[in-house]
Amino acid sequence: MNYNRRDFLGTTVLAATAPLLTSMKAFELSATTVQTADGFSLKIMAPYWGFPGSVTECCKRAKADGYDGIEILWMPDIQEELFAALKKYQLSVGFLCRGDEPNPATNLATFKRVLKAAAENKYQKPLYINVHSGKDFFKYEDNKKFIDFTIQYATETGVPIYHETHRSRMLYSAPASVPYLEKNPGLRLTLDISHWCNVSESMLADQQETVDLAISRTDHVHSRVGHEEGPQVSDPRAPEWKNAVAAHFAFWDKVVAIKKQQGKMLTMLTEFGPPSYMPTLPYTNLPVADQWEINTYMMNTWKKRYL
């Protein structure tokens, strides 16, 4: 029988991973039970990042697979198509906004302009806005201006704004984030803890106090699983990553428990990304797993574990 490389890889992976799919079922249901106050809700968003088709096709598939909305970089050139698709498929939207310039003042100006455009669009109020704020090499005083603006602006507009724990940004690591969290009590987070694991080359067991502080400020989660040497495991269903997966769910269990006890909404983005976040086969750049399939798996795992 003749196999090409793709056929061989697919057959081999299925044979190796099929037994685990059953074993993962128990894990999905193993969260600690806490008292859930009235008002708690979990909204799970699909990523447009890495989707191979149009934004309309992404919204259609997100709805069909059971997502509550999509998270997407604010892009003015696709507004009409995006908002028409959101309306057609009755989906919520969260935007990613950022500035990328190396100069603090210029970066902040872009940041404010993009954020205002996304928050005040004429079509649909975003469920939240996730921001990549500042830079890891900006001074504290410069990065603080991003925080001050978002706290004031979120109050004025009623649109929640969350600062992501992301490499290259002001909250790029656990220790670097401490002064921002301690000195700015109004700072709210998108917790993408995979970045912190990667930066520290650890699962953060020796920085629990800082992790708990960040968790107490978290309103949005990016549920990608990272590891000591990278921001994304190849496939969270694979047995070699069971420790990394368990460590991330231990973090997320705490976030969800707080929101359940408070009776508040938690939003989550399944954010396993495309190449080069997704590992690839040498010489081909073919991803070793299916991005959408993994993200849908994460969505369903969260629903079974927390709802």
Disulfide bonds with the S-S distance in Angstrom:
none
